[in-house]
Amino acid sequence: MKPRSSKPTKTVIDYALDRLHSLGVDHVFGVAGDYNLPVLDHVHAHPEVKWIGTASELGAAYAADGYSRTRGFGALLTTFGVGELSAINGVAGSYAERVPLLHIVVGPTQASEHAGLVAHHTMGDGDFDRFARAHRQVVCADAVLKPSNAVAEIDRILAICLRESRPGYLRVPRDVALSAVPSHEPPALSREWAVDHDNLEAFRRAAGTRLAAADTVVVLADFLVDRFKARAELADLLQAGTVPHAVLVAGKTVVDESASGFLGLYAGAMSTKRVRAAVDKADLLIRAGVLLADMSTGKFTHRFDPDAGIDLGPFSARVDGVNFPNVPLAAALAVLADLVGGPAKTQGRAAPPRKAHSALSATSTPYDAPAHRLGLCRSLRPLTQSYLWEAVGGVVRPDHIVVADNGTSLLGVTDRRFPSGAKFIAQPLWASIGYSLPALLGAQLADPYRRGVLIIGDGAAQMTVQELGTIARHRLKPIVILVNNHGYTIERITHGLRAEYNDISHWRWSKMPSALGVSQPLIMKVRTQAALDRALARATATTHRFVLIEVFTSRFDVPPALKRIALKRPDKARWVA
């Protein structure tokens, strides 16, 4: 008789956790449910991956998204039916904004499925694939695991998630999740994207010719630079010739905003005159990972031709409308950095003329500190949105991770320059309000060496405030700046200035942290400019406590960016067409 091995048998869920850990995942978010309870025993026992129970599955999905944006990959685990459908909105946001993560759903056993039982969390019709089909609309790859295919399908789904930078979905019957897997050497999971070298050289020639003919060159960068791991290549391009550059709202902090060539935020008619003129009037506009969406372009008020110039997407590059497939973003940026920074050595590799560089330098200015000075302002004037965002931007530090919710919070803070090293997270494309609070949870767990700064409106906070309890349970100490403007101000400006449907219940926010389990929170209420300066100074100095700053602004006051588009558009900034 063979001696019994002391090594424990590895199960399907163990294998999935091992593979997630190999991608940098140390935390899995979710909510316990009766179908997944035995599976959670394995999560709890895993030596490298920690279970983070959230207040809701939607909060888990948002947290996994924030985690992935910070760490590179995220994961959530929910129960079948009610749990996974609660999370699906968050997963959809990850799909829209190209955030890679894995959603594991644990459901009834195979025997229950085969028998067509009327089980709880189902529609009572024996259809156990209904919710997997729903998820198919918001993930890049999905599978229903069986003992015979579980290992191969886990690896397949993760590989696609990495390549597409989008979420994947696994439905796992409980008995399959707990079944043993054969011992084997798992394949490497790579983020590399295939390069067609012939097309890359053709792009080099076309781009070199275009650069040589340009008098002024400007780079416009967006969030896909981050999702497709091309930050270093973009930085090389910007440094190669001190190229002036701007970002769209979702791309904030993909470049060093303290650099001399940084112009600021571009958002069509919401931009400052200087930034808009530089981008819209550039002889050659290089777009790096740009997605032209309504909120990022000031409701499509950009004035440059999207078919002209150099446009670098995740998997292909274009020069004046000519497409070069299988030229990934990082590879295309590396070619441009070589062209801009090196001398013309061969035909088609001409560097930009000297006059182009002088014209570029003239459009950029050094980083300017905010005009206000902390502790010196003695004004008793009421707090305004303009003063609020200038002050908040002025206290962001290189080790901060700033998470802003949609609405006035996002439009206000993105106008401010952040110091080199600071990280910014927002969700302007999917634009699901309440996203930022759980996303902060995920981001802080992903990078505990950074301090989180959450900027959120009172309306958005009411959506997901329960995750403050999860933040408290894991002893996180962020700064929360809650903008209390008595409802949905950005909706009021859009439509229904005094309409009842833009009102919300008035909560006692100062009581909320303690009620949700935060120990000894520092709570400050701010109604004046001087009070804001004092509160921000105290908050940044208080690193050992959770800080809530409740700032009160007029329900009709908006950030400068929204004022700019309201003044320039004939329809007075009707945000929704």
C-alpha positions as CSV (number, residue, x, y, z in Angstrom):
1,M,0.0,0.0,0.0
2,K,1.3,3.5,-0.9
3,P,1.9,5.8,2.0
4,R,-0.7,8.7,2.2
5,S,0.7,12.0,1.2
6,S,0.7,14.7,3.9
7,K,0.4,17.4,1.3
8,P,-3.2,18.7,1.2
9,T,-5.2,18.2,-2.0
10,K,-5.5,21.3,-4.1
11,T,-9.0,22.2,-5.2
12,V,-10.3,24.2,-8.1
13,I,-10.8,27.3,-5.9
14,D,-7.3,26.9,-4.5
15,Y,-5.9,26.8,-8.1
16,A,-7.9,29.9,-9.0
17,L,-6.6,31.8,-5.9
18,D,-3.0,30.7,-6.7
19,R,-3.4,32.0,-10.3
20,L,-4.8,35.3,-9.1
21,H,-2.0,35.7,-6.6
22,S,0.5,35.2,-9.4
23,L,-1.1,38.3,-11.0
24,G,-0.5,40.3,-7.9
25,V,-3.9,39.8,-6.2
26,D,-3.6,39.5,-2.4
27,H,-7.3,40.4,-1.6
28,V,-10.6,39.0,-2.9
29,F,-13.7,41.1,-2.2
30,G,-17.3,39.8,-1.8
31,V,-20.2,38.9,0.4
32,A,-20.8,35.5,2.1
33,G,-23.8,33.5,0.9
34,D,-24.9,30.0,1.6
35,Y,-23.8,28.6,-1.8
36,N,-20.2,30.0,-1.4
37,L,-19.7,29.4,2.4
38,P,-17.6,26.1,2.1
39,V,-15.6,27.8,-0.7
40,L,-14.9,30.8,1.5
41,D,-13.2,28.4,4.0
42,H,-10.6,27.8,1.3
43,V,-10.2,31.5,0.7
44,H,-9.8,32.0,4.4
45,A,-7.2,29.3,4.6
46,H,-5.2,30.5,1.6
47,P,-1.7,31.6,2.7
48,E,-1.4,34.5,0.3
49,V,-4.9,35.8,-0.5
50,K,-7.1,37.5,2.1
51,W,-10.9,37.7,2.1
52,I,-12.4,41.2,2.3
53,G,-16.1,40.9,3.2
54,T,-17.9,44.0,2.0
55,A,-21.3,45.4,2.9
56,S,-22.7,44.6,-0.5
57,E,-21.8,42.8,-3.7
58,L,-21.9,46.1,-5.6
59,G,-19.4,47.5,-3.1
60,A,-17.2,44.4,-3.7
61,A,-17.3,45.0,-7.4
62,Y,-16.3,48.7,-7.1
63,A,-13.6,47.8,-4.6
64,A,-12.2,45.1,-6.9
65,D,-12.1,47.8,-9.6
66,G,-10.2,50.3,-7.5
67,Y,-7.9,47.5,-6.4
68,S,-7.2,46.6,-10.1
69,R,-6.5,50.2,-11.1
70,T,-3.9,50.3,-8.4
71,R,-2.4,46.8,-8.4
72,G,-3.0,45.7,-12.0
73,F,-5.7,43.0,-11.4
74,G,-8.6,42.5,-9.1
75,A,-11.1,39.8,-8.0
76,L,-14.5,39.4,-6.4
77,L,-16.4,36.3,-5.3
78,T,-20.2,36.3,-4.9
79,T,-23.0,33.9,-4.5
80,F,-25.2,32.8,-7.4
81,G,-28.1,34.9,-8.6
82,V,-28.8,37.6,-6.1
83,G,-25.2,38.2,-5.3
84,E,-23.8,38.3,-8.8
85,L,-26.6,40.5,-10.1
86,S,-26.0,43.0,-7.3
87,A,-22.4,43.1,-8.5
88,I,-23.0,43.3,-12.2
89,N,-23.2,47.1,-12.4
90,G,-19.7,47.4,-11.0
91,V,-18.4,44.7,-13.4
92,A,-20.0,46.6,-16.3
93,G,-18.1,49.7,-15.3
94,S,-14.9,47.7,-15.3
95,Y,-15.7,46.5,-18.8
96,A,-16.4,50.0,-20.0
97,E,-13.2,51.5,-18.5
98,R,-10.9,48.5,-19.4
99,V,-10.2,47.4,-15.9
100,P,-9.1,43.7,-15.7
101,L,-10.6,41.6,-12.9
102,L,-12.2,38.2,-12.3
103,H,-15.7,37.7,-11.0
104,I,-16.1,34.2,-9.5
105,V,-19.7,33.1,-8.8
106,V,-20.4,30.0,-6.7
107,G,-23.7,28.4,-7.3
108,P,-25.7,25.2,-6.7
109,T,-24.1,21.8,-7.2
110,Q,-24.0,20.0,-10.5
111,A,-26.6,17.5,-9.2
112,S,-29.1,20.3,-8.5
113,E,-28.6,21.8,-11.9
114,H,-29.0,18.4,-13.7
115,A,-32.2,17.7,-11.7
116,G,-33.5,21.1,-12.6
117,L,-34.4,21.8,-9.0
118,V,-36.4,24.8,-8.0
119,A,-33.6,26.3,-5.9
120,H,-33.5,29.6,-4.1
121,H,-31.8,32.5,-6.0
122,T,-33.1,31.1,-9.2
123,M,-36.2,32.0,-11.4
124,G,-37.7,28.7,-10.5
125,D,-37.5,27.4,-14.0
126,G,-34.4,25.1,-13.9
127,D,-32.4,27.5,-16.0
128,F,-29.0,27.9,-14.1
129,D,-27.2,29.6,-17.0
130,R,-29.5,32.7,-17.1
131,F,-27.2,35.0,-15.1
132,A,-24.1,33.8,-16.9
133,R,-25.7,34.9,-20.1
134,A,-26.4,38.3,-18.6
135,H,-22.8,38.6,-17.6
136,R,-21.7,37.8,-21.1
137,Q,-22.7,41.3,-22.1
138,V,-20.3,42.9,-19.7
139,V,-17.2,40.7,-19.6
140,C,-14.6,39.8,-22.2
141,A,-14.6,36.1,-21.5
142,D,-16.7,33.7,-19.4
143,A,-17.0,30.0,-18.6
144,V,-19.0,27.5,-16.5
145,L,-16.5,25.3,-14.8
146,K,-16.6,21.5,-14.8
147,P,-14.1,19.1,-13.2
148,S,-12.8,18.2,-16.6
149,N,-12.1,21.7,-17.8
150,A,-11.7,23.8,-14.7
151,V,-7.9,24.3,-14.8
152,A,-7.8,25.1,-18.5
153,E,-10.7,27.4,-18.4
154,I,-9.4,29.4,-15.4
155,D,-6.1,30.0,-17.3
156,R,-8.0,30.8,-20.5
157,I,-10.2,33.4,-18.9
158,L,-7.3,35.1,-17.0
159,A,-5.2,35.2,-20.2
160,I,-8.0,37.0,-22.1
161,C,-8.6,39.4,-19.2
162,L,-5.0,40.4,-19.3
163,R,-4.9,40.8,-23.1
164,E,-8.1,42.7,-23.3
165,S,-7.7,44.6,-20.0
166,R,-11.3,43.8,-19.1
167,P,-13.2,41.7,-16.6
168,G,-13.9,38.0,-16.9
169,Y,-16.6,35.7,-15.3
170,L,-16.5,32.2,-13.9
171,R,-19.6,30.4,-12.8
172,V,-18.6,27.5,-10.5
173,P,-21.0,24.9,-9.1
174,R,-20.1,24.5,-5.4
175,D,-19.0,20.9,-5.7
176,V,-16.8,21.8,-8.7
177,A,-15.1,24.5,-6.7
178,L,-14.2,22.0,-4.0
179,S,-13.1,19.2,-6.4
180,A,-9.5,18.2,-6.6
181,V,-7.3,19.3,-9.5
182,P,-4.3,17.3,-10.9
183,S,-0.9,18.5,-10.0
184,H,0.8,20.2,-13.0
185,E,3.1,23.2,-13.9
186,P,0.7,26.1,-14.8
187,P,1.5,28.1,-17.9
188,A,2.8,31.6,-17.7
189,L,0.2,34.4,-17.8
190,S,1.5,37.2,-19.9
191,R,0.4,40.8,-20.6
192,E,2.5,41.0,-23.8
193,W,0.7,42.1,-26.9
194,A,1.7,40.7,-30.3
195,V,3.6,43.1,-32.6
196,D,3.5,43.0,-36.4
197,H,7.1,44.2,-37.1
198,D,6.4,45.0,-40.7
199,N,3.5,47.2,-39.7
200,L,5.6,48.7,-36.9
201,E,8.3,49.8,-39.5
202,A,5.6,51.1,-41.8
203,F,4.2,53.2,-38.9
204,R,7.7,54.4,-38.2
205,R,8.1,55.7,-41.7
206,A,4.7,57.4,-41.8
207,A,5.0,58.9,-38.4
208,G,8.5,60.2,-39.2
209,T,7.3,61.9,-42.3
210,R,4.4,63.5,-40.4
211,L,6.6,64.7,-37.6
212,A,9.2,66.2,-40.0
213,A,6.5,68.3,-41.6
214,A,4.9,69.5,-38.4
215,D,5.5,73.0,-37.0
216,T,3.8,72.3,-33.6
217,V,3.3,69.0,-32.0
218,V,1.2,68.3,-28.9
219,V,0.5,65.0,-27.1
220,L,-3.0,64.3,-25.7
221,A,-3.0,61.3,-23.3
222,D,-5.8,59.3,-21.8
223,F,-6.5,56.3,-19.5
224,L,-5.7,53.5,-22.0
225,V,-2.0,54.4,-21.6
226,D,-2.4,53.2,-18.0
227,R,-4.6,50.1,-18.8
228,F,-2.2,48.9,-21.5
229,K,1.0,49.4,-19.4
230,A,2.5,52.2,-21.6
231,R,3.3,54.8,-19.0
232,A,7.1,54.4,-19.3
233,E,7.0,54.7,-23.1
234,L,4.8,57.8,-22.9
235,A,7.2,59.4,-20.4
236,D,10.1,58.7,-22.8
237,L,8.3,60.4,-25.6
238,L,7.4,63.5,-23.5
239,Q,11.0,63.8,-22.3
240,A,12.6,63.1,-25.7
241,G,11.8,66.6,-27.0
242,T,10.1,68.3,-24.1
243,V,6.9,67.8,-25.9
244,P,3.9,69.8,-24.5
245,H,1.1,67.6,-23.5
246,A,-2.4,67.5,-22.0
247,V,-4.6,64.8,-20.5
248,L,-8.3,64.0,-20.7
249,V,-10.1,63.6,-17.4
250,A,-9.8,59.8,-17.2
251,G,-6.1,60.1,-18.0
252,K,-5.3,62.3,-15.1
253,T,-1.9,61.4,-13.5
254,V,-0.8,59.2,-16.4
255,V,1.8,61.9,-16.9
256,D,3.9,63.9,-14.5
257,E,1.7,67.0,-14.0
258,S,4.6,68.9,-12.4
259,A,6.7,68.7,-15.6
260,S,7.4,71.9,-17.5
261,G,5.7,70.6,-20.7
262,F,2.4,69.8,-19.0
263,L,-0.4,72.0,-20.3
264,G,-3.3,70.8,-18.1
265,L,-6.6,69.1,-18.5
266,Y,-8.2,69.1,-22.0
267,A,-12.0,68.8,-22.1
268,G,-13.3,70.7,-25.1
269,A,-15.2,73.8,-24.2
270,M,-14.6,73.1,-20.5
271,S,-10.8,73.6,-21.0
272,T,-9.0,76.8,-20.2
273,K,-8.3,79.0,-23.2
274,R,-4.6,78.2,-23.1
275,V,-5.0,74.4,-23.1
276,R,-7.8,74.4,-25.6
277,A,-5.8,76.5,-28.1
278,A,-2.7,74.4,-27.8
279,V,-4.6,71.1,-28.4
280,D,-7.1,72.2,-31.0
281,K,-4.7,74.3,-33.0
282,A,-1.7,71.9,-33.0
283,D,-0.3,71.2,-36.4
284,L,0.2,67.6,-35.3
285,L,-1.8,66.1,-32.4
286,I,-0.6,62.8,-31.1
287,R,-3.4,61.0,-29.2
288,A,-2.1,58.3,-26.9
289,G,-4.7,55.9,-25.6
290,V,-7.5,58.4,-26.2
291,L,-11.2,57.6,-26.1
292,L,-13.3,60.5,-27.1
293,A,-16.4,60.3,-24.9
294,D,-19.0,63.0,-24.0
295,M,-17.8,63.8,-20.5
296,S,-14.1,63.8,-21.5
297,T,-14.6,66.2,-24.4
298,G,-17.1,68.7,-22.9
299,K,-20.0,67.1,-24.7
300,F,-18.0,66.6,-27.9
301,T,-16.9,70.3,-28.1
302,H,-13.4,69.3,-29.2
303,R,-12.3,71.1,-32.3
304,F,-9.5,68.9,-33.6
305,D,-10.1,66.4,-36.5
306,P,-10.2,62.9,-35.0
307,D,-9.2,61.5,-38.4
308,A,-6.0,63.6,-38.6
309,G,-2.7,63.3,-36.8
310,I,-1.3,60.3,-35.1
311,D,-3.8,58.2,-33.1
312,L,-2.5,55.3,-30.9
313,G,-5.0,52.8,-29.7
314,P,-4.5,49.7,-27.6
315,F,-3.7,47.3,-30.6
316,S,-3.2,49.6,-33.6
317,A,-1.9,52.9,-34.7
318,R,-3.1,55.4,-37.3
319,V,-1.4,58.2,-39.2
320,D,-3.8,60.6,-40.9
321,G,-6.4,57.9,-41.1
322,V,-4.1,55.1,-42.4
323,N,-4.3,52.2,-40.0
324,F,-1.4,50.0,-38.9
325,P,-2.9,46.9,-37.2
326,N,-1.1,44.9,-34.5
327,V,1.0,47.9,-33.5
328,P,0.4,48.0,-29.7
329,L,0.3,51.3,-27.8
330,A,3.6,50.8,-26.0
331,A,5.5,49.8,-29.1
332,A,4.1,52.8,-31.1
333,L,5.0,55.2,-28.3
334,A,8.6,53.8,-28.2
335,V,8.9,54.5,-32.0
336,L,7.7,58.1,-31.5
337,A,10.1,58.6,-28.7
338,D,12.9,57.4,-30.9
339,L,11.8,59.7,-33.8
340,V,11.4,62.8,-31.6
341,G,14.6,62.3,-29.6
342,G,17.1,60.9,-32.1
343,P,18.7,62.3,-35.2
344,A,17.4,61.4,-38.6
345,K,19.5,58.4,-39.6
346,T,17.6,56.8,-42.3
347,Q,15.0,57.9,-44.8
348,G,11.6,58.3,-43.1
349,R,13.0,58.8,-39.6
350,A,13.4,62.5,-39.7
351,A,13.2,64.2,-36.3
352,P,10.9,67.2,-35.8
353,P,12.5,70.5,-37.0
354,R,14.0,72.8,-34.4
355,K,11.3,75.4,-34.9
356,A,8.7,72.9,-33.8
357,H,10.5,72.4,-30.5
358,S,10.7,76.2,-29.8
359,A,7.0,76.5,-30.6
360,L,6.2,73.7,-28.2
361,S,8.2,75.2,-25.4
362,A,6.4,78.5,-25.7
363,T,3.1,76.9,-24.9
364,S,4.1,75.4,-21.5
365,T,4.7,77.0,-18.1
366,P,6.3,75.7,-14.9
367,Y,4.1,74.3,-12.2
368,D,2.4,77.0,-10.1
369,A,1.4,76.5,-6.5
370,P,-2.2,77.4,-5.6
371,A,-2.7,81.1,-5.0
372,H,-4.1,80.6,-1.5
373,R,-1.8,80.0,1.5
374,L,-2.9,77.5,4.2
375,G,-3.5,79.2,7.5
376,L,-3.1,82.7,6.2
377,C,-6.5,83.3,4.7
378,R,-8.7,85.0,7.3
379,S,-11.6,85.6,5.0
380,L,-15.0,84.8,6.4
381,R,-16.4,84.6,2.9
382,P,-18.7,81.6,2.2
383,L,-17.0,78.7,0.6
384,T,-17.3,78.4,-3.2
385,Q,-16.6,75.6,-5.6
386,S,-13.8,77.6,-7.1
387,Y,-12.0,78.1,-3.8
388,L,-12.7,74.6,-2.7
389,W,-11.0,72.8,-5.6
390,E,-8.0,75.2,-5.6
391,A,-7.5,74.5,-1.9
392,V,-8.0,70.7,-2.2
393,G,-5.6,70.5,-5.2
394,G,-3.0,72.4,-3.2
395,V,-2.8,69.8,-0.4
396,V,-2.4,66.7,-2.6
397,R,0.9,65.0,-1.9
398,P,3.0,62.6,-3.9
399,D,2.0,59.7,-1.7
400,H,-1.7,60.4,-2.0
401,I,-4.2,58.4,-4.0
402,V,-7.1,60.6,-4.8
403,V,-10.4,59.1,-5.7
404,A,-13.2,61.4,-7.0
405,D,-16.8,60.6,-7.7
406,N,-18.7,61.9,-10.7
407,G,-20.4,65.2,-10.7
408,T,-18.9,68.5,-9.3
409,S,-16.3,66.5,-7.3
410,L,-14.8,65.1,-10.5
411,L,-15.1,68.3,-12.6
412,G,-13.6,70.4,-9.8
413,V,-10.5,68.5,-8.8
414,T,-9.3,67.4,-12.2
415,D,-8.6,71.0,-13.1
416,R,-5.9,71.1,-10.4
417,R,-2.3,70.0,-11.0
418,F,-1.1,67.1,-8.8
419,P,2.5,66.7,-7.7
420,S,4.7,64.0,-9.3
421,G,3.9,60.6,-7.9
422,A,0.3,61.2,-6.9
423,K,-2.3,58.8,-8.3
424,F,-5.9,59.6,-9.4
425,I,-8.9,57.3,-9.8
426,A,-12.3,58.2,-11.3
427,Q,-14.9,56.6,-13.4
428,P,-16.0,59.3,-15.9
429,L,-17.1,56.9,-18.7
430,W,-19.4,54.5,-16.9
431,A,-20.1,57.4,-14.4
432,S,-21.9,55.3,-11.8
433,I,-22.3,57.6,-8.8
434,G,-21.2,56.1,-5.5
435,Y,-18.4,54.2,-7.2
436,S,-15.6,56.1,-5.5
437,L,-16.1,55.2,-1.9
438,P,-15.7,51.4,-2.3
439,A,-13.0,52.0,-5.0
440,L,-11.1,53.9,-2.3
441,L,-11.3,50.8,-0.1
442,G,-9.8,48.6,-2.9
443,A,-7.1,51.1,-3.8
444,Q,-5.9,51.5,-0.3
445,L,-5.7,47.8,0.3
446,A,-3.9,47.4,-3.0
447,D,-1.3,50.1,-1.9
448,P,-1.3,50.5,1.8
449,Y,1.7,52.9,1.7
450,R,-0.4,55.6,0.1
451,R,-3.0,57.7,2.0
452,G,-6.4,57.8,0.4
453,V,-8.2,61.1,-0.3
454,L,-11.8,60.6,-1.2
455,I,-13.8,63.4,-2.8
456,I,-17.5,62.7,-3.0
457,G,-20.8,64.5,-3.1
458,D,-23.6,64.0,-0.6
459,G,-25.8,62.4,-3.3
460,A,-23.2,59.9,-4.4
461,A,-22.2,59.1,-0.8
462,Q,-25.7,58.0,0.0
463,M,-25.4,55.2,-2.6
464,T,-22.5,53.3,-1.0
465,V,-21.8,54.9,2.4
466,Q,-22.1,51.5,4.1
467,E,-18.6,50.6,2.9
468,L,-17.2,53.1,5.4
469,G,-17.8,50.2,7.9
470,T,-15.5,48.0,5.8
471,I,-12.9,50.8,5.7
472,A,-13.1,51.0,9.5
473,R,-12.9,47.3,10.0
474,H,-9.6,47.2,8.1
475,R,-8.2,50.2,10.0
476,L,-7.7,52.4,7.0
477,K,-7.2,56.1,7.7
478,P,-8.2,58.1,4.6
479,I,-9.3,61.7,4.3
480,V,-12.9,62.0,3.1
481,I,-14.0,65.4,1.7
482,L,-17.8,65.3,1.4
483,V,-19.3,68.1,-0.6
484,N,-22.7,68.8,0.9
485,N,-24.6,70.9,-1.6
486,H,-28.0,69.5,-0.8
487,G,-28.6,67.1,-3.7
488,Y,-27.6,66.5,-7.3
489,T,-26.1,69.8,-8.3
490,I,-24.8,68.7,-11.6
491,E,-28.3,67.3,-12.4
492,R,-29.8,70.7,-11.4
493,I,-27.5,72.4,-13.9
494,T,-28.4,69.8,-16.6
495,H,-32.1,70.0,-16.1
496,G,-34.5,70.8,-13.3
497,L,-32.7,73.6,-11.4
498,R,-35.3,73.6,-8.6
499,A,-37.0,70.3,-9.4
500,E,-37.9,68.0,-6.4
501,Y,-36.3,65.0,-8.1
502,N,-32.9,66.5,-7.7
503,D,-33.3,66.8,-3.9
504,I,-32.1,64.2,-1.5
505,S,-32.6,63.5,2.2
506,H,-30.5,65.6,4.6
507,W,-28.3,63.2,6.6
508,R,-26.2,64.0,9.7
509,W,-22.9,63.1,8.1
510,S,-20.9,64.0,11.2
511,K,-22.6,61.0,12.9
512,M,-22.1,58.6,10.1
513,P,-18.4,57.4,10.7
514,S,-19.0,56.5,14.3
515,A,-22.3,54.8,13.5
516,L,-20.5,52.6,10.9
517,G,-17.8,51.6,13.3
518,V,-15.0,54.2,12.7
519,S,-13.0,54.5,15.9
520,Q,-12.3,58.1,17.0
521,P,-12.8,59.8,13.7
522,L,-11.8,63.4,13.2
523,I,-14.8,65.3,12.0
524,M,-14.8,68.9,10.7
525,K,-17.5,71.0,9.2
526,V,-16.5,73.8,6.8
527,R,-18.6,76.7,5.6
528,T,-16.0,79.4,4.9
529,Q,-12.7,79.7,3.1
530,A,-10.7,80.2,6.2
531,A,-12.3,77.1,7.8
532,L,-11.4,75.0,4.8
533,D,-7.8,76.1,5.0
534,R,-7.6,75.1,8.6
535,A,-9.4,71.8,8.1
536,L,-7.2,70.7,5.2
537,A,-4.0,71.6,7.1
538,R,-5.2,69.6,10.1
539,A,-6.4,66.7,8.0
540,T,-3.1,66.2,6.2
541,A,-1.2,66.4,9.5
542,T,-3.5,63.8,11.1
543,T,-2.3,60.5,9.6
544,H,-3.3,58.2,12.4
545,R,-7.1,58.8,12.3
546,F,-10.0,58.7,9.8
547,V,-10.8,62.2,8.8
548,L,-14.1,63.5,7.5
549,I,-14.4,67.1,6.2
550,E,-17.9,68.1,5.4
551,V,-17.8,71.1,3.2
552,F,-21.0,73.1,2.5
553,T,-21.4,74.9,-0.9
554,S,-24.4,76.4,-2.6
555,R,-26.7,74.0,-4.3
556,F,-26.3,76.0,-7.5
557,D,-22.6,76.6,-7.4
558,V,-20.5,74.6,-9.8
559,P,-16.7,74.2,-10.6
560,P,-15.0,76.6,-13.1
561,A,-14.9,73.9,-15.8
562,L,-18.7,73.6,-15.8
563,K,-19.0,77.3,-15.9
564,R,-16.8,77.6,-18.9
565,I,-18.9,75.2,-21.0
566,A,-22.1,76.8,-19.7
567,L,-21.0,80.2,-21.0
568,K,-19.7,78.9,-24.4
569,R,-22.4,76.5,-25.4
570,P,-25.6,77.8,-26.9
571,D,-27.7,75.3,-25.1
572,K,-26.2,76.3,-21.7
573,A,-24.5,73.0,-21.0
574,R,-27.3,70.6,-21.5
575,W,-25.2,67.7,-20.5
576,V,-27.5,65.0,-21.9
577,A,-28.4,65.3,-25.6
